[in-house]
Amino acid sequence: MVGTAHVKIELSGSDGDFIQTVKKMFISHNNTGDNLVQQGRRISAISKIAAEKICKLLRWIRKEDYLESYLCLPGWGDINHFAVGSSFLRRHESLTVLQRYRHFRSEVLEVVVTGSSPFENRESLFGDLMEYNNGEDEMFSVLSKWATGVISERKIYFRVIVPEQEDDLAYYCIIRVQQSLSVSRLFVFTIDFHGEIDAERRLAVSSSFRENLKECTDIVILKKCIREKVAIRPSSPGKPWNPTWSEYFLHHKSWDLIKDNEVLPLITKRRHQIGGFFILHSDNDRAVFAKFV
C-alpha cells in the first residue's frame, strides 16, 4: 500500500439514529444488519435498506481505493513489478471495464489489415495457389517492439513511459488489442494510461505508437473509429435481420451475388484496387468493404 487516506462522509438530515446505523453497518462484518438495534428498538426495514445501499457504496469506494494504491506500485520497494509473470501484471488481465474507466485514461485507435486473402490471389486472380498473409503478424511484431513487455500474447501489452525515480513512482500504460467480432480485419487498440499523465504526454505516446504502425505495409490506420458503424446482415436468407437502434441510421448497401467461385475474387479485387475501398472482412459467403468519403 502506498500512503494512507482519510475519507470523511457527510450525511445530510437530522436523523442521528440513521447515521449511527450506517456507521455500525459499515464497520460490521455482517452486511445485512439484521441484528442491529438502535436505542433499544429495531431498525425499520426502510432505514435498513437505505443504510445497506449507502454501505455498499462506501465499501465499493474502499475496494477501488485499495486497487488504486496497488496500481501505483511500480517503483515502490525492491520488487520488480514489471517482471514477466508478476502478480502486478496478471492483475491487469482481470480488470473490469468499469475499473479501467475509473483508474485509467484511455486513447483508442483502429486499424484494418489489408494484406491478401484466400479470395484474392496476387499472381493470378483465378489461380488455385493462393497466398494468405493479411498483415496481422507484421502488426503484432511492431507492437511487440514498441511495447516494453507482454502481459498476454496478442491481447495485452504494457509500456513504461517514465521509469521510477528516487522521488517518484513509475508511469506506464496498458495496450489492449481486440479483434472486431463482426469483421475479422478490424482491430481496436486501447491505450490505458495510469498515473497523473497530462494530455500532452498521452498524445505523444499515442503519436509514437501511430508512427511505428505506419511502418507496416499491410495495414490502414483509420482516421475515425468505425467499429460501431458496421452493420452485417445474416448470410443465410432464412435468418431474419434484426438491426439495433443505431444501425437504422447507417447508410450502407448490400448485394446478393450468385454462387460462383470466380465472382467473389473478382469483386474483391475490383473494389480494393480500383474503387479504393479497404476490405473489412472476406470469407466464403461474403466480402465487406468500407471507404471514407
N, C-alpha and C positions, 0 to 999 in steps of 0.2 A: 504494500500500500504506500502511496506517495502522499505524505502530509495528512492532515485531518481537516474536517469541515464541520461547522455547527450550523444547523438549519433551524430557523425559527418559523413556526407555523402559527398564524393568527386566524382564529375563527370568530366571525362577527356574530353578534347576538348576545342576549342577556341570560341565556340558559347555561349557568355554570355547571350544572349536573351533566349536561350533554358533553361539554368539553372534557370533563373528567372521565366520562365514559370512553370517549375517543382515545384519551391518553392511556387508560387502563387496557383497552383492547389492543392498542398499538404495541405496548411493551409485553403483552401476554403472549405466550406460545399457543394458546387456544384462540384461533382466529374467529370462531363462531360467536363467542361472547354469550353463550347460553347460561353460564353460571354467574354472570355479573349482577351484582346488587348494589344500588346506589341509595345510601341513607336508609337502609332497612327495607327498601321496596325494589321489586324487579323492574328492569328497564323495559319500556314499552317496545312492542315489535317494530313500530315505525322508527323510533330512535335507534334501535339496534341495527336495522337495515341501513340507515343513513350513516351510522358510525362505521359499519363494516365497509361501506363504499369508500369512505374517507381513508380508513386504514389501508385498504387495498391500494389506493393511490400512493399513500406515503411509503408503503413497502416497495412498490414499483420504483419510486424515485430513489429509495435507498439502494435497491438492487442495481439500478442503472448507474448510480454514483460509484458503486464498487467496481462495476465493469469499466467505467471511465478511468478510474485510477489504475486498473490493470492494463488498459490500452496505452497508458502513458509510460509504461515500464521501461522501454528500450533506453539503455544508457544508465539505468539505475542499478548500482551494485556491480558485482563482478560476473554476473550471469550474461551469457551471450544469447539474448532473446531472439536474434535473427539466425541462430544456428539451424541447420537442416533438421526438420522433425521436432523442433522445440514445441512445448505446450503453448507458448505465446502465439506462434504461427498457426498451430492447429485450432486455436480458439477462434481465429478469423473465419474458419470454414463453417462454423456453427452460428455465426451472427445472423439474426433475422433481418428482414427488410426494414422493420421499424427501428431496430438497434443501429443499423447502418445509417439510417436517416437522422437519427438523434446524435450520433457521435462523430459523424464524418460529413465533409462537404464534398460533393461529387461533381465530376465533369463526365459527359457522355459523348462518345463519337461512334459512328457506324461505318463499316467498310463492307464492300462487296468483292468477293474473289471472282476474277473474270477469266481464269485460265480455261483451257479446253476441257471439254466434257466428252463422255462416251457418245454423245449425239452430235458432235461436231469434230470431224477429223481434219487436222491441219493439212495433211498431204493430199488426200482425196476425199471429196465430200461423201461419196457413196462407197468408200473402201471398207473392207472387212477389218483391217488392222486399225485400231483406234488407240490413241494415246490419252491417258487420263491424268491430268495434273491441274487442279483448279486453283492453285496458289496458296492453299492452306499451310503447307509445310514451310514455304518461304515466309509467310506472315508470322507464324509462331517462332520461327528461327530469329527473326528480327526482334520480336517481343522478348525472347529469352536473353538476347544480347543486351537489350536496353534495360531490362529489369535487373535488380540486384540478386534476386533469387526466386525460386519456385516454391509455392505452397502446395498446389495441386496441379499436376501436369495438364496443360491446355485448358485450365479453368481459372486458377487464381495465382497471381504473381505479386511480388512486392518490390518496392524501390525505396532505398534510403535517400531522402532529399538532403537533409542536413545531419551529419554524424553527431553523436553525443559529444559534449564538451564538458569542461570542468564545472561550469556553472549552468548547464542546461542539458536537457534530455534530447534524444534523437527525434527528428521529424521524418515521417515516412508516408507512403501512400500504398494502397492496395489496388491492384489492377485485376478486374474480373472480366472474363470473356464468356459470352453467351451466344450460342448459335440460335438463330431465329427458328421457332417451331413451325412456321408456315412456309418459309422459303429457305432452302438449305445453304444458299450462297451469301446470306446476310449475317454478319457478325456484329455484336454490340460490345463495345469496350466501355466499362465503367471504372473511372479512376476515383477512388475514395481517399480523400486527404484527411489525415488526422493531425491534431495539434493546431496551434494558432498560426496557421499559414495564411498570409494575406492573398488577395485576389491576384496581385501581380505575380507572386511566386507560383500560384496554381496555374495561371495562364502560361507561364514559362515552361513548366513541366509538361503541360498538355501539348504545347507547341513543339517541344523537343520530341515527344512521342510521335506526333504527326510527321515531323521531318524524317524520323527514322523509318516510318511506314512508307514514305514516298520512295524509298529505295527499292521497294517491292515492285516488280514489273507486272504482276498479275492481280493487282487489287485496285479498287477505286475507293478513295476516301470521300464519303458523301458530304455535301455541303450542309444538308439538313437531315435530321433523323426521320426515317420513313417507316420504321417497324410497325407503327400504329396506323399507317396509311395503306397497308397491303391487305387486299381482300381476295381471298381464294375461294372459288366456287368448287363444290364437290365434283370430282372427275367422273363419277358414275351418274348417269341421267336419272337413275331411280332414287337417288338420295336428294331430298329437298334442301334448298339453300336457305338457311336462317341467319341472315346478316345481323350483326349487332347494330345498336342505335347509331354509332359513329360511321359504320360502313354505308349507311343510307346516303350520306353526304359526300361520298367519294366518287370521283369521276373515273371510270375505268371501262375498258372494253374487253370482251372475250368472244372467241370464235370456236366452234366445234369443227375439228378437222377430220377428214376421212382417215380411216385406219390404214396407213401406208407407211412402210419403213423408210421411204425417201422423203416424205412431206415434212416431218419434224426437223430433220437435219437441215433441210433447205430453208425453212422459215427461220430457224435459229441463226444460221449464217447470214441471211439477208438482214434480219433485224439488228444483229450485233455489228456487222461490218459495214453495212450500207446505211441503215437507219440511225446508227449512233446510240442505240439502246444498250444498256448493260443487263446481263442475264441474272435474274434473282434465283431462278430455280429451273431445273430441267430433269425430267425422268421419262419413262416410257409412255406416260399418259398426258403430260402437259409440259409447257415451257412458259415461264413468267418473265416478262421484260419490264423495265422501268426507264424513264428518261426525264431529266429536268428540263423544263421549257420556260 
